[in-house]
Amino acid sequence: MNNDKLTRQASVSNSLIWFAIDPEDAETDLDTLAKRIMKDISMDGLAWKQQYKKEPFAYGICKLLIACVVQDELVSIEQVQEQIEGMEDMVQAVEVKSFNKV
């Protein structure tokens, strides 16, 4: 039985996803947004990386780059993306910047 449990654990597939998030406007506080995402979007199989990045993209506005690790069989990336997009007061658009198996 222990071997079965080890086999199941070894077969769990994880992915590292970086999201690029365009803020609603230049006044959007990206630190507050990152903390809100990590606090409000929670589910089994989802772990947010605690570090995030700000990347300049236009006219002094930065994108928020935030990463998470997900268990592929438990978490839908589309669902996570939709929840971020649902923060309409702070988020204009969300895209998957990178998706890597770990």
N, C-alpha and C positions, 0 to 999 in steps of 0.2 A: 504494500500500500504506500509506503514511503517513496518507492520508485515512481509510482503513478503520479504522486503529488509533485515530485521533482520534474517529471516529464511535462506536466501541465504548466508549471511555473516557467520552465525553459521555453515553452512554445508561446508564451504571452509575447505579443509583438507590440513594441512601443514606437512612437514617432515624436520627433522634435519639430515643432511648428513655430515659425516666426510670422507674426502678423504685422503689417504696416498699416497704421491707422491715421487717416487724415482728420485733423481736428475740425470742429464746426467753424471756428474762426480763429483769428490771430490772438484773441483774448483767452482762448481755452488753456487752462493750466494742465499741462501734460503730466505733471507729477500727481496731481489730484486724479486725473483720468486713469493713470496706471494703477494707483491704489484702489480706485473704485472697481476696475476690472478684476483685479486679484481678489477683492473682497466679495463682490456681488456674483461673480460667475464661478460657481463651484459645483462639482459633480464627481461621482466615483470615477476614478481612472484619469482625472485631470489634475496636474500639478503645475502651477505657474512658477516660472523662474523669477527670483526676487529682483534681479537686475534687469533694467530696460534701457533703451537708448532713445535719444532724440536725434533725428536726422534732418538737416535743413533741406527744403525742397522748393520753396518759392517765396520771394518777397519777405524774407525774414520769418517765415512760418516754418515750423518743424513738424515732421511726422513722428509719431510714437511707434517705436519698434519694440514689441513685447513678445516673449516666447513662453511656450508651455510644452510639457511632455504629456502625451496621452497614451493610454492603453487602447490600441486600435479597435478591439472588440467591444469596448464600453463607451467610447466617446466618438460622436460625429463631429468632425471639424466644421461642417456646415452649420451645425447647431451652435457651436461656440462663436463662429463668425456672426451668425444672426443675432446672438445675444449682445455682442459688442455693438453691432449696427443699431440695436434697439436703444442704445444710449444716445438718442437723437439730439439731446440738449448739448452734447459734447463731441459727438462723432458725425463726420460727414460721409466717410467711406472707409471700408476695410478690405484689404486684400491679403492673401497668403503670399508672403515674401519668399519663404522657403519651407520645404517639407522634406524631412530626412528620417529614415528609419534608424533607430538606435538599438 
